[in-house]
Amino acid sequence: MNHSETIQSIFQMKSIAVVGMSPKPERPSHYVAMYMKEKGYDIIPVNPGHKKIAGMTCYPSLLEIPYKIDVVDVFRRPEHVLPIAELAVEICAKALWLQDTIINVEAAEIAEKAGLLVVMNDCMLRRHRQIKN
């Protein structure tokens, strides 16, 4: 977990479902997703409170997304991560990324046991800048 090889493998993937994406540009869940979109990734917002975020169709849950997702990027409090990890496994995602301060060992273990690559308590934007720039 959080090995540079794991992170580099995740950055080779293309579709990222951003669970908890905010419509507010000042929120990390918004600007991290928009940064990744600018870098060529397909961003899929997941937030049950919105139909669209930043002009993109927003889905109420991972199960509602009608196509394959590579990475599930989570911006939710740690106590909400376990069901998200279980859904990531159910939809056959390839990776689970838990952003800064999001630590849920049980969720990470479930994802890893199912074969997903896992990053926990790390920022996708920061790591992408370190590796790709």
MOKA-V619164 format. One record per helix or strand of 2 or more residues. SS is the DSSP state (H for helix, E for strand). FROM is the first residue (numbers start at 0). LEN is the number of residues. If there is no record, write none. Layout:
ss = <SS | SS>
from = <FROM | FROM>
len = <LEN | LEN>
//
This chain:
ss = <H | E | H | E | E | E | H | E | H | E | H | E | H>
from = <3 | 14 | 27 | 41 | 51 | 55 | 61 | 70 | 77 | 94 | 104 | 116 | 123>
len = <7 | 5 | 11 | 5 | 2 | 4 | 3 | 4 | 13 | 4 | 9 | 3 | 9>
//
